[in-house]
Amino acid sequence: LNNYFSGDDSAGKYPRYVYWHSISDNNPALVMEKEPLLDAEGGMIPLAVLKGAAQCGEVNASSLLGIILLNEEPEKAKKYIMSVIKQGYHDIADHVGKLFYNGNGVDLNFEKAIEYFNLGLEAGNISCALSLGLMYTAEGVSTESEEYGKGLLQAVCDATDQSSDEYNYAKAQLDRIEKRNNSGWNKFSKGIKSLFGK
């Protein structure tokens, strides 16, 4: 159970995932698979085995089980994911948030994405701060949301090395916002809104 898992899909209700977790760099990665993975003997790993490993505190099992259960049993899924986060593996919140944000293997759900990004943010995950910052600064959001998002993006820039991907994504978005807010059309639009008290 150290590297790969596959949920028992005999009922056809669970997505199948490969979960790889490297404890050395504290960076879990998720990849959705269409075909079930086989254990060393060529058989599928039953969901009951996965649950047993998760109940014993096995981080890989808890992570995967949380992701498998997201659509069918979201409260149980959250319990497993939170147990992983509490053990210090904060990246799982970012990965789950991105699953919901992109609709990969789960229903597209921005509210759930924000919920999981916030869980990671509270745990100090810089990738969650970046993801939230990007969401809150998308074109068309309220000024209040944009200000919050800009604050998150600036925090990412302040907390990361200038050569990191996180820094570069956050800085690029801050530059786009500055350009967007200083465009002639945006100034005209703000002027019209101020005339009508909006």
MODELLER restraints for C-alpha pairs under 7 A, 6 or more apart:
rsr = mdl.restraints
at = mdl.atoms
rsr.add(forms.Gaussian(group=physical.xy_distance, feature=features.Distance(at['CA:3:A'], at['CA:20:A']), mean=5.62, stdev=0.5))
rsr.add(forms.Gaussian(group=physical.xy_distance, feature=features.Distance(at['CA:3:A'], at['CA:21:A']), mean=6.85, stdev=0.5))
rsr.add(forms.Gaussian(group=physical.xy_distance, feature=features.Distance(at['CA:4:A'], at['CA:18:A']), mean=5.86, stdev=0.5))
rsr.add(forms.Gaussian(group=physical.xy_distance, feature=features.Distance(at['CA:4:A'], at['CA:19:A']), mean=5.68, stdev=0.5))
rsr.add(forms.Gaussian(group=physical.xy_distance, feature=features.Distance(at['CA:4:A'], at['CA:20:A']), mean=6.33, stdev=0.5))
rsr.add(forms.Gaussian(group=physical.xy_distance, feature=features.Distance(at['CA:5:A'], at['CA:18:A']), mean=5.97, stdev=0.5))
rsr.add(forms.Gaussian(group=physical.xy_distance, feature=features.Distance(at['CA:5:A'], at['CA:19:A']), mean=6.43, stdev=0.5))
rsr.add(forms.Gaussian(group=physical.xy_distance, feature=features.Distance(at['CA:5:A'], at['CA:37:A']), mean=6.76, stdev=0.5))
rsr.add(forms.Gaussian(group=physical.xy_distance, feature=features.Distance(at['CA:5:A'], at['CA:45:A']), mean=6.52, stdev=0.5))
rsr.add(forms.Gaussian(group=physical.xy_distance, feature=features.Distance(at['CA:6:A'], at['CA:16:A']), mean=6.00, stdev=0.5))
rsr.add(forms.Gaussian(group=physical.xy_distance, feature=features.Distance(at['CA:6:A'], at['CA:17:A']), mean=6.12, stdev=0.5))
rsr.add(forms.Gaussian(group=physical.xy_distance, feature=features.Distance(at['CA:6:A'], at['CA:18:A']), mean=6.61, stdev=0.5))
rsr.add(forms.Gaussian(group=physical.xy_distance, feature=features.Distance(at['CA:6:A'], at['CA:36:A']), mean=5.92, stdev=0.5))
rsr.add(forms.Gaussian(group=physical.xy_distance, feature=features.Distance(at['CA:6:A'], at['CA:37:A']), mean=5.48, stdev=0.5))
rsr.add(forms.Gaussian(group=physical.xy_distance, feature=features.Distance(at['CA:6:A'], at['CA:44:A']), mean=6.59, stdev=0.5))
rsr.add(forms.Gaussian(group=physical.xy_distance, feature=features.Distance(at['CA:6:A'], at['CA:45:A']), mean=5.77, stdev=0.5))
rsr.add(forms.Gaussian(group=physical.xy_distance, feature=features.Distance(at['CA:7:A'], at['CA:14:A']), mean=6.95, stdev=0.5))
rsr.add(forms.Gaussian(group=physical.xy_distance, feature=features.Distance(at['CA:7:A'], at['CA:16:A']), mean=6.09, stdev=0.5))
rsr.add(forms.Gaussian(group=physical.xy_distance, feature=features.Distance(at['CA:7:A'], at['CA:45:A']), mean=6.65, stdev=0.5))
rsr.add(forms.Gaussian(group=physical.xy_distance, feature=features.Distance(at['CA:7:A'], at['CA:46:A']), mean=6.18, stdev=0.5))
rsr.add(forms.Gaussian(group=physical.xy_distance, feature=features.Distance(at['CA:7:A'], at['CA:47:A']), mean=5.02, stdev=0.5))
rsr.add(forms.Gaussian(group=physical.xy_distance, feature=features.Distance(at['CA:8:A'], at['CA:45:A']), mean=6.79, stdev=0.5))
rsr.add(forms.Gaussian(group=physical.xy_distance, feature=features.Distance(at['CA:8:A'], at['CA:46:A']), mean=4.90, stdev=0.5))
rsr.add(forms.Gaussian(group=physical.xy_distance, feature=features.Distance(at['CA:8:A'], at['CA:47:A']), mean=4.88, stdev=0.5))
rsr.add(forms.Gaussian(group=physical.xy_distance, feature=features.Distance(at['CA:14:A'], at['CA:68:A']), mean=6.05, stdev=0.5))
rsr.add(forms.Gaussian(group=physical.xy_distance, feature=features.Distance(at['CA:15:A'], at['CA:68:A']), mean=6.13, stdev=0.5))
rsr.add(forms.Gaussian(group=physical.xy_distance, feature=features.Distance(at['CA:15:A'], at['CA:105:A']), mean=6.49, stdev=0.5))
rsr.add(forms.Gaussian(group=physical.xy_distance, feature=features.Distance(at['CA:16:A'], at['CA:32:A']), mean=6.52, stdev=0.5))
rsr.add(forms.Gaussian(group=physical.xy_distance, feature=features.Distance(at['CA:16:A'], at['CA:33:A']), mean=5.76, stdev=0.5))
rsr.add(forms.Gaussian(group=physical.xy_distance, feature=features.Distance(at['CA:16:A'], at['CA:34:A']), mean=6.40, stdev=0.5))
rsr.add(forms.Gaussian(group=physical.xy_distance, feature=features.Distance(at['CA:16:A'], at['CA:36:A']), mean=6.24, stdev=0.5))
rsr.add(forms.Gaussian(group=physical.xy_distance, feature=features.Distance(at['CA:17:A'], at['CA:31:A']), mean=6.23, stdev=0.5))
rsr.add(forms.Gaussian(group=physical.xy_distance, feature=features.Distance(at['CA:17:A'], at['CA:32:A']), mean=4.60, stdev=0.5))
rsr.add(forms.Gaussian(group=physical.xy_distance, feature=features.Distance(at['CA:17:A'], at['CA:33:A']), mean=5.21, stdev=0.5))
rsr.add(forms.Gaussian(group=physical.xy_distance, feature=features.Distance(at['CA:18:A'], at['CA:30:A']), mean=6.48, stdev=0.5))
rsr.add(forms.Gaussian(group=physical.xy_distance, feature=features.Distance(at['CA:18:A'], at['CA:31:A']), mean=5.57, stdev=0.5))
rsr.add(forms.Gaussian(group=physical.xy_distance, feature=features.Distance(at['CA:18:A'], at['CA:32:A']), mean=6.11, stdev=0.5))
rsr.add(forms.Gaussian(group=physical.xy_distance, feature=features.Distance(at['CA:18:A'], at['CA:33:A']), mean=6.30, stdev=0.5))
rsr.add(forms.Gaussian(group=physical.xy_distance, feature=features.Distance(at['CA:19:A'], at['CA:29:A']), mean=6.57, stdev=0.5))
rsr.add(forms.Gaussian(group=physical.xy_distance, feature=features.Distance(at['CA:19:A'], at['CA:30:A']), mean=5.20, stdev=0.5))
rsr.add(forms.Gaussian(group=physical.xy_distance, feature=features.Distance(at['CA:19:A'], at['CA:31:A']), mean=6.58, stdev=0.5))
rsr.add(forms.Gaussian(group=physical.xy_distance, feature=features.Distance(at['CA:19:A'], at['CA:64:A']), mean=6.26, stdev=0.5))
rsr.add(forms.Gaussian(group=physical.xy_distance, feature=features.Distance(at['CA:20:A'], at['CA:28:A']), mean=6.23, stdev=0.5))
rsr.add(forms.Gaussian(group=physical.xy_distance, feature=features.Distance(at['CA:20:A'], at['CA:29:A']), mean=5.71, stdev=0.5))
rsr.add(forms.Gaussian(group=physical.xy_distance, feature=features.Distance(at['CA:20:A'], at['CA:30:A']), mean=6.56, stdev=0.5))
rsr.add(forms.Gaussian(group=physical.xy_distance, feature=features.Distance(at['CA:21:A'], at['CA:27:A']), mean=6.65, stdev=0.5))
rsr.add(forms.Gaussian(group=physical.xy_distance, feature=features.Distance(at['CA:21:A'], at['CA:28:A']), mean=4.45, stdev=0.5))
rsr.add(forms.Gaussian(group=physical.xy_distance, feature=features.Distance(at['CA:21:A'], at['CA:29:A']), mean=6.32, stdev=0.5))
rsr.add(forms.Gaussian(group=physical.xy_distance, feature=features.Distance(at['CA:21:A'], at['CA:60:A']), mean=6.48, stdev=0.5))
rsr.add(forms.Gaussian(group=physical.xy_distance, feature=features.Distance(at['CA:22:A'], at['CA:28:A']), mean=6.15, stdev=0.5))
rsr.add(forms.Gaussian(group=physical.xy_distance, feature=features.Distance(at['CA:26:A'], at['CA:89:A']), mean=6.36, stdev=0.5))
rsr.add(forms.Gaussian(group=physical.xy_distance, feature=features.Distance(at['CA:27:A'], at['CA:91:A']), mean=6.25, stdev=0.5))
rsr.add(forms.Gaussian(group=physical.xy_distance, feature=features.Distance(at['CA:28:A'], at['CA:91:A']), mean=6.42, stdev=0.5))
rsr.add(forms.Gaussian(group=physical.xy_distance, feature=features.Distance(at['CA:28:A'], at['CA:92:A']), mean=6.64, stdev=0.5))
rsr.add(forms.Gaussian(group=physical.xy_distance, feature=features.Distance(at['CA:36:A'], at['CA:44:A']), mean=6.99, stdev=0.5))
rsr.add(forms.Gaussian(group=physical.xy_distance, feature=features.Distance(at['CA:37:A'], at['CA:44:A']), mean=6.39, stdev=0.5))
rsr.add(forms.Gaussian(group=physical.xy_distance, feature=features.Distance(at['CA:38:A'], at['CA:44:A']), mean=4.77, stdev=0.5))
rsr.add(forms.Gaussian(group=physical.xy_distance, feature=features.Distance(at['CA:38:A'], at['CA:45:A']), mean=6.81, stdev=0.5))
rsr.add(forms.Gaussian(group=physical.xy_distance, feature=features.Distance(at['CA:39:A'], at['CA:45:A']), mean=6.18, stdev=0.5))
rsr.add(forms.Gaussian(group=physical.xy_distance, feature=features.Distance(at['CA:50:A'], at['CA:61:A']), mean=5.61, stdev=0.5))
rsr.add(forms.Gaussian(group=physical.xy_distance, feature=features.Distance(at['CA:50:A'], at['CA:65:A']), mean=6.91, stdev=0.5))
rsr.add(forms.Gaussian(group=physical.xy_distance, feature=features.Distance(at['CA:53:A'], at['CA:61:A']), mean=5.87, stdev=0.5))
rsr.add(forms.Gaussian(group=physical.xy_distance, feature=features.Distance(at['CA:54:A'], at['CA:61:A']), mean=4.88, stdev=0.5))
rsr.add(forms.Gaussian(group=physical.xy_distance, feature=features.Distance(at['CA:54:A'], at['CA:62:A']), mean=4.49, stdev=0.5))
rsr.add(forms.Gaussian(group=physical.xy_distance, feature=features.Distance(at['CA:59:A'], at['CA:84:A']), mean=5.90, stdev=0.5))
rsr.add(forms.Gaussian(group=physical.xy_distance, feature=features.Distance(at['CA:62:A'], at['CA:80:A']), mean=5.20, stdev=0.5))
rsr.add(forms.Gaussian(group=physical.xy_distance, feature=features.Distance(at['CA:62:A'], at['CA:81:A']), mean=6.59, stdev=0.5))
rsr.add(forms.Gaussian(group=physical.xy_distance, feature=features.Distance(at['CA:62:A'], at['CA:84:A']), mean=6.55, stdev=0.5))
rsr.add(forms.Gaussian(group=physical.xy_distance, feature=features.Distance(at['CA:63:A'], at['CA:80:A']), mean=6.56, stdev=0.5))
rsr.add(forms.Gaussian(group=physical.xy_distance, feature=features.Distance(at['CA:63:A'], at['CA:81:A']), mean=5.72, stdev=0.5))
rsr.add(forms.Gaussian(group=physical.xy_distance, feature=features.Distance(at['CA:63:A'], at['CA:84:A']), mean=6.40, stdev=0.5))
rsr.add(forms.Gaussian(group=physical.xy_distance, feature=features.Distance(at['CA:65:A'], at['CA:77:A']), mean=6.90, stdev=0.5))
rsr.add(forms.Gaussian(group=physical.xy_distance, feature=features.Distance(at['CA:65:A'], at['CA:80:A']), mean=6.87, stdev=0.5))
rsr.add(forms.Gaussian(group=physical.xy_distance, feature=features.Distance(at['CA:66:A'], at['CA:77:A']), mean=3.94, stdev=0.5))
rsr.add(forms.Gaussian(group=physical.xy_distance, feature=features.Distance(at['CA:66:A'], at['CA:78:A']), mean=6.34, stdev=0.5))
rsr.add(forms.Gaussian(group=physical.xy_distance, feature=features.Distance(at['CA:66:A'], at['CA:80:A']), mean=4.97, stdev=0.5))
rsr.add(forms.Gaussian(group=physical.xy_distance, feature=features.Distance(at['CA:66:A'], at['CA:81:A']), mean=5.25, stdev=0.5))
rsr.add(forms.Gaussian(group=physical.xy_distance, feature=features.Distance(at['CA:67:A'], at['CA:77:A']), mean=6.44, stdev=0.5))
rsr.add(forms.Gaussian(group=physical.xy_distance, feature=features.Distance(at['CA:69:A'], at['CA:77:A']), mean=5.07, stdev=0.5))
rsr.add(forms.Gaussian(group=physical.xy_distance, feature=features.Distance(at['CA:70:A'], at['CA:77:A']), mean=5.28, stdev=0.5))
rsr.add(forms.Gaussian(group=physical.xy_distance, feature=features.Distance(at['CA:71:A'], at['CA:106:A']), mean=5.97, stdev=0.5))
rsr.add(forms.Gaussian(group=physical.xy_distance, feature=features.Distance(at['CA:90:A'], at['CA:120:A']), mean=5.67, stdev=0.5))
rsr.add(forms.Gaussian(group=physical.xy_distance, feature=features.Distance(at['CA:90:A'], at['CA:123:A']), mean=6.34, stdev=0.5))
rsr.add(forms.Gaussian(group=physical.xy_distance, feature=features.Distance(at['CA:90:A'], at['CA:125:A']), mean=6.00, stdev=0.5))
rsr.add(forms.Gaussian(group=physical.xy_distance, feature=features.Distance(at['CA:91:A'], at['CA:125:A']), mean=6.66, stdev=0.5))
rsr.add(forms.Gaussian(group=physical.xy_distance, feature=features.Distance(at['CA:93:A'], at['CA:116:A']), mean=5.24, stdev=0.5))
rsr.add(forms.Gaussian(group=physical.xy_distance, feature=features.Distance(at['CA:93:A'], at['CA:117:A']), mean=6.03, stdev=0.5))
rsr.add(forms.Gaussian(group=physical.xy_distance, feature=features.Distance(at['CA:93:A'], at['CA:119:A']), mean=6.36, stdev=0.5))
rsr.add(forms.Gaussian(group=physical.xy_distance, feature=features.Distance(at['CA:93:A'], at['CA:120:A']), mean=5.04, stdev=0.5))
rsr.add(forms.Gaussian(group=physical.xy_distance, feature=features.Distance(at['CA:94:A'], at['CA:116:A']), mean=6.72, stdev=0.5))
rsr.add(forms.Gaussian(group=physical.xy_distance, feature=features.Distance(at['CA:94:A'], at['CA:117:A']), mean=5.58, stdev=0.5))
rsr.add(forms.Gaussian(group=physical.xy_distance, feature=features.Distance(at['CA:94:A'], at['CA:120:A']), mean=6.21, stdev=0.5))
rsr.add(forms.Gaussian(group=physical.xy_distance, feature=features.Distance(at['CA:94:A'], at['CA:127:A']), mean=6.50, stdev=0.5))
rsr.add(forms.Gaussian(group=physical.xy_distance, feature=features.Distance(at['CA:94:A'], at['CA:128:A']), mean=5.29, stdev=0.5))
rsr.add(forms.Gaussian(group=physical.xy_distance, feature=features.Distance(at['CA:96:A'], at['CA:116:A']), mean=6.57, stdev=0.5))
rsr.add(forms.Gaussian(group=physical.xy_distance, feature=features.Distance(at['CA:97:A'], at['CA:112:A']), mean=6.93, stdev=0.5))
rsr.add(forms.Gaussian(group=physical.xy_distance, feature=features.Distance(at['CA:97:A'], at['CA:113:A']), mean=4.05, stdev=0.5))
rsr.add(forms.Gaussian(group=physical.xy_distance, feature=features.Distance(at['CA:97:A'], at['CA:114:A']), mean=6.66, stdev=0.5))
rsr.add(forms.Gaussian(group=physical.xy_distance, feature=features.Distance(at['CA:97:A'], at['CA:116:A']), mean=4.93, stdev=0.5))
rsr.add(forms.Gaussian(group=physical.xy_distance, feature=features.Distance(at['CA:97:A'], at['CA:117:A']), mean=5.42, stdev=0.5))
rsr.add(forms.Gaussian(group=physical.xy_distance, feature=features.Distance(at['CA:98:A'], at['CA:113:A']), mean=6.42, stdev=0.5))
rsr.add(forms.Gaussian(group=physical.xy_distance, feature=features.Distance(at['CA:99:A'], at['CA:105:A']), mean=6.90, stdev=0.5))
rsr.add(forms.Gaussian(group=physical.xy_distance, feature=features.Distance(at['CA:99:A'], at['CA:106:A']), mean=6.65, stdev=0.5))
rsr.add(forms.Gaussian(group=physical.xy_distance, feature=features.Distance(at['CA:100:A'], at['CA:106:A']), mean=6.19, stdev=0.5))
rsr.add(forms.Gaussian(group=physical.xy_distance, feature=features.Distance(at['CA:100:A'], at['CA:107:A']), mean=6.51, stdev=0.5))
rsr.add(forms.Gaussian(group=physical.xy_distance, feature=features.Distance(at['CA:100:A'], at['CA:108:A']), mean=5.21, stdev=0.5))
rsr.add(forms.Gaussian(group=physical.xy_distance, feature=features.Distance(at['CA:100:A'], at['CA:109:A']), mean=5.24, stdev=0.5))
rsr.add(forms.Gaussian(group=physical.xy_distance, feature=features.Distance(at['CA:100:A'], at['CA:110:A']), mean=6.54, stdev=0.5))
rsr.add(forms.Gaussian(group=physical.xy_distance, feature=features.Distance(at['CA:100:A'], at['CA:112:A']), mean=6.32, stdev=0.5))
rsr.add(forms.Gaussian(group=physical.xy_distance, feature=features.Distance(at['CA:100:A'], at['CA:113:A']), mean=5.02, stdev=0.5))
rsr.add(forms.Gaussian(group=physical.xy_distance, feature=features.Distance(at['CA:101:A'], at['CA:108:A']), mean=6.01, stdev=0.5))
rsr.add(forms.Gaussian(group=physical.xy_distance, feature=features.Distance(at['CA:101:A'], at['CA:109:A']), mean=6.07, stdev=0.5))
rsr.add(forms.Gaussian(group=physical.xy_distance, feature=features.Distance(at['CA:101:A'], at['CA:110:A']), mean=5.44, stdev=0.5))
rsr.add(forms.Gaussian(group=physical.xy_distance, feature=features.Distance(at['CA:101:A'], at['CA:113:A']), mean=5.23, stdev=0.5))
rsr.add(forms.Gaussian(group=physical.xy_distance, feature=features.Distance(at['CA:102:A'], at['CA:108:A']), mean=6.15, stdev=0.5))
rsr.add(forms.Gaussian(group=physical.xy_distance, feature=features.Distance(at['CA:114:A'], at['CA:132:A']), mean=6.81, stdev=0.5))
rsr.add(forms.Gaussian(group=physical.xy_distance, feature=features.Distance(at['CA:117:A'], at['CA:128:A']), mean=4.83, stdev=0.5))
rsr.add(forms.Gaussian(group=physical.xy_distance, feature=features.Distance(at['CA:117:A'], at['CA:132:A']), mean=6.45, stdev=0.5))
rsr.add(forms.Gaussian(group=physical.xy_distance, feature=features.Distance(at['CA:118:A'], at['CA:128:A']), mean=6.96, stdev=0.5))
rsr.add(forms.Gaussian(group=physical.xy_distance, feature=features.Distance(at['CA:120:A'], at['CA:128:A']), mean=5.64, stdev=0.5))
rsr.add(forms.Gaussian(group=physical.xy_distance, feature=features.Distance(at['CA:121:A'], at['CA:128:A']), mean=5.33, stdev=0.5))
rsr.add(forms.Gaussian(group=physical.xy_distance, feature=features.Distance(at['CA:121:A'], at['CA:129:A']), mean=5.63, stdev=0.5))
rsr.add(forms.Gaussian(group=physical.xy_distance, feature=features.Distance(at['CA:126:A'], at['CA:156:A']), mean=6.39, stdev=0.5))
rsr.add(forms.Gaussian(group=physical.xy_distance, feature=features.Distance(at['CA:127:A'], at['CA:166:A']), mean=6.98, stdev=0.5))
rsr.add(forms.Gaussian(group=physical.xy_distance, feature=features.Distance(at['CA:129:A'], at['CA:152:A']), mean=5.78, stdev=0.5))
rsr.add(forms.Gaussian(group=physical.xy_distance, feature=features.Distance(at['CA:129:A'], at['CA:156:A']), mean=6.73, stdev=0.5))
rsr.add(forms.Gaussian(group=physical.xy_distance, feature=features.Distance(at['CA:130:A'], at['CA:152:A']), mean=6.79, stdev=0.5))
rsr.add(forms.Gaussian(group=physical.xy_distance, feature=features.Distance(at['CA:130:A'], at['CA:153:A']), mean=5.95, stdev=0.5))
rsr.add(forms.Gaussian(group=physical.xy_distance, feature=features.Distance(at['CA:130:A'], at['CA:156:A']), mean=6.39, stdev=0.5))
rsr.add(forms.Gaussian(group=physical.xy_distance, feature=features.Distance(at['CA:130:A'], at['CA:166:A']), mean=6.86, stdev=0.5))
rsr.add(forms.Gaussian(group=physical.xy_distance, feature=features.Distance(at['CA:130:A'], at['CA:170:A']), mean=6.49, stdev=0.5))
rsr.add(forms.Gaussian(group=physical.xy_distance, feature=features.Distance(at['CA:132:A'], at['CA:149:A']), mean=6.73, stdev=0.5))
rsr.add(forms.Gaussian(group=physical.xy_distance, feature=features.Distance(at['CA:133:A'], at['CA:149:A']), mean=4.06, stdev=0.5))
rsr.add(forms.Gaussian(group=physical.xy_distance, feature=features.Distance(at['CA:133:A'], at['CA:150:A']), mean=6.30, stdev=0.5))
rsr.add(forms.Gaussian(group=physical.xy_distance, feature=features.Distance(at['CA:133:A'], at['CA:152:A']), mean=5.14, stdev=0.5))
rsr.add(forms.Gaussian(group=physical.xy_distance, feature=features.Distance(at['CA:133:A'], at['CA:153:A']), mean=5.24, stdev=0.5))
rsr.add(forms.Gaussian(group=physical.xy_distance, feature=features.Distance(at['CA:134:A'], at['CA:149:A']), mean=6.71, stdev=0.5))
rsr.add(forms.Gaussian(group=physical.xy_distance, feature=features.Distance(at['CA:136:A'], at['CA:145:A']), mean=5.40, stdev=0.5))
rsr.add(forms.Gaussian(group=physical.xy_distance, feature=features.Distance(at['CA:136:A'], at['CA:146:A']), mean=5.40, stdev=0.5))
rsr.add(forms.Gaussian(group=physical.xy_distance, feature=features.Distance(at['CA:136:A'], at['CA:148:A']), mean=6.97, stdev=0.5))
rsr.add(forms.Gaussian(group=physical.xy_distance, feature=features.Distance(at['CA:136:A'], at['CA:149:A']), mean=4.63, stdev=0.5))
rsr.add(forms.Gaussian(group=physical.xy_distance, feature=features.Distance(at['CA:137:A'], at['CA:145:A']), mean=6.95, stdev=0.5))
rsr.add(forms.Gaussian(group=physical.xy_distance, feature=features.Distance(at['CA:137:A'], at['CA:146:A']), mean=4.63, stdev=0.5))
rsr.add(forms.Gaussian(group=physical.xy_distance, feature=features.Distance(at['CA:137:A'], at['CA:149:A']), mean=5.29, stdev=0.5))
rsr.add(forms.Gaussian(group=physical.xy_distance, feature=features.Distance(at['CA:137:A'], at['CA:150:A']), mean=6.69, stdev=0.5))
rsr.add(forms.Gaussian(group=physical.xy_distance, feature=features.Distance(at['CA:150:A'], at['CA:174:A']), mean=6.73, stdev=0.5))
rsr.add(forms.Gaussian(group=physical.xy_distance, feature=features.Distance(at['CA:153:A'], at['CA:170:A']), mean=5.10, stdev=0.5))
rsr.add(forms.Gaussian(group=physical.xy_distance, feature=features.Distance(at['CA:156:A'], at['CA:166:A']), mean=6.93, stdev=0.5))
rsr.add(forms.Gaussian(group=physical.xy_distance, feature=features.Distance(at['CA:156:A'], at['CA:167:A']), mean=6.28, stdev=0.5))
rsr.add(forms.Gaussian(group=physical.xy_distance, feature=features.Distance(at['CA:156:A'], at['CA:170:A']), mean=6.61, stdev=0.5))
rsr.add(forms.Gaussian(group=physical.xy_distance, feature=features.Distance(at['CA:157:A'], at['CA:167:A']), mean=4.91, stdev=0.5))
rsr.add(forms.Gaussian(group=physical.xy_distance, feature=features.Distance(at['CA:157:A'], at['CA:170:A']), mean=6.37, stdev=0.5))
rsr.add(forms.Gaussian(group=physical.xy_distance, feature=features.Distance(at['CA:157:A'], at['CA:171:A']), mean=6.64, stdev=0.5))
rsr.add(forms.Gaussian(group=physical.xy_distance, feature=features.Distance(at['CA:160:A'], at['CA:167:A']), mean=5.84, stdev=0.5))
rsr.add(forms.Gaussian(group=physical.xy_distance, feature=features.Distance(at['CA:161:A'], at['CA:167:A']), mean=6.58, stdev=0.5))
rsr.add(forms.Gaussian(group=physical.xy_distance, feature=features.Distance(at['CA:162:A'], at['CA:168:A']), mean=6.93, stdev=0.5))
